[in-house]
Amino acid sequence: MGHHAHSNDHHEHKSHKKEYFVIFIVLGLLTIIEIWAAELKALSKFQKGSALTFLAVGKAFIVAYYYMHLKEETKWMKFIAAVPIMAGVYAVVLCLEATFKPF
């Protein structure tokens, strides 16, 4: 007949509020570290650029993994998402090389 048991098909929704709040705090702390690193006089230009780049890549990974729900995706989808990140890191490395390469 046309009767379906909807109670068996229903998945319980899990709240992500606590997890999102923790991630928000982590991103805020990483931003504070970025500001601190940028203002440090003891670091060379290369060290500052490297530190800020790694922090930015780390923050981008956290946003993609948690807020864009990559942690719930298949390994193949995670790989597909990683390709542009790898390309971005490569571009940053090329820019750093061009900046500091003696001519």
C-alpha positions as CSV (number, residue, x, y, z in Angstrom):
1,M,0.0,0.0,0.0
2,G,1.0,3.6,0.1
3,H,1.9,3.7,3.8
4,H,5.6,4.4,4.6
5,A,7.2,4.1,8.1
6,H,8.8,7.6,8.3
7,S,10.1,7.0,11.8
8,N,12.6,4.5,10.5
9,D,13.9,6.9,7.8
10,H,14.4,9.9,10.1
11,H,18.0,10.7,11.2
12,E,18.4,12.5,14.4
13,H,19.9,16.0,13.9
14,K,23.0,16.6,16.0
15,S,23.7,20.1,17.1
16,H,27.1,21.5,16.1
17,K,26.9,24.7,18.2
18,K,29.6,23.7,20.8
19,E,31.9,22.5,18.0
20,Y,31.4,25.6,16.0
21,F,32.0,27.8,19.0
22,V,35.3,26.0,19.8
23,I,36.4,26.5,16.1
24,F,35.4,30.1,16.3
25,I,37.6,30.5,19.4
26,V,40.5,28.7,17.7
27,L,40.2,30.9,14.6
28,G,40.2,34.0,16.8
29,L,43.3,32.8,18.6
30,L,45.1,32.1,15.3
31,T,44.1,35.6,14.2
32,I,45.6,37.1,17.4
33,I,48.8,35.1,16.7
34,E,48.9,36.5,13.1
35,I,48.6,40.1,14.4
36,W,51.3,39.4,17.0
37,A,53.6,37.8,14.4
38,A,53.2,40.6,12.0
39,E,54.3,43.1,14.6
40,L,57.3,41.2,15.9
41,K,60.5,43.2,15.2
42,A,62.7,40.1,15.9
43,L,61.4,38.2,12.8
44,S,62.9,38.7,9.4
45,K,60.6,39.5,6.5
46,F,60.9,35.9,5.3
47,Q,60.0,34.5,8.8
48,K,57.0,36.8,9.1
49,G,55.8,35.9,5.6
50,S,56.3,32.2,6.3
51,A,54.6,32.3,9.6
52,L,51.6,34.3,8.3
53,T,51.3,32.0,5.3
54,F,51.2,28.9,7.4
55,L,48.7,30.4,9.8
56,A,46.5,31.5,6.9
57,V,46.6,28.0,5.3
58,G,45.8,26.5,8.7
59,K,42.8,28.8,9.2
60,A,41.6,28.0,5.7
61,F,41.9,24.3,6.4
62,I,39.9,24.6,9.6
63,V,37.2,26.6,7.9
64,A,36.9,24.1,5.0
65,Y,37.1,21.0,7.3
66,Y,34.5,22.1,9.8
67,Y,32.3,24.9,8.4
68,M,32.2,23.5,4.9
69,H,31.7,20.0,6.3
70,L,34.6,18.3,4.6
71,K,35.1,16.1,7.6
72,E,31.9,14.3,6.7
73,E,32.8,13.8,3.0
74,T,34.4,10.8,1.4
75,K,38.1,10.5,0.9
76,W,37.7,11.3,-2.8
77,M,35.9,14.5,-2.1
78,K,38.5,15.5,0.5
79,F,41.2,14.9,-2.2
80,I,39.3,17.1,-4.7
81,A,39.0,19.9,-2.1
82,A,42.8,19.6,-1.3
83,V,43.9,20.2,-4.9
84,P,43.1,23.9,-5.0
85,I,44.7,24.2,-1.5
86,M,47.9,22.6,-2.8
87,A,47.8,24.9,-5.8
88,G,47.5,27.9,-3.5
89,V,50.4,26.8,-1.4
90,Y,52.5,26.3,-4.5
91,A,51.6,29.8,-5.7
92,V,52.6,31.3,-2.3
93,V,55.9,29.4,-2.5
94,L,56.5,30.8,-5.9
95,C,55.7,34.3,-4.8
96,L,58.1,34.0,-1.8
97,E,60.8,32.6,-4.0
98,A,60.4,35.5,-6.5
99,T,60.5,38.0,-3.6
100,F,63.6,36.7,-2.0
101,K,65.5,35.3,-5.0
102,P,68.7,37.4,-5.7
103,F,68.9,38.6,-9.3
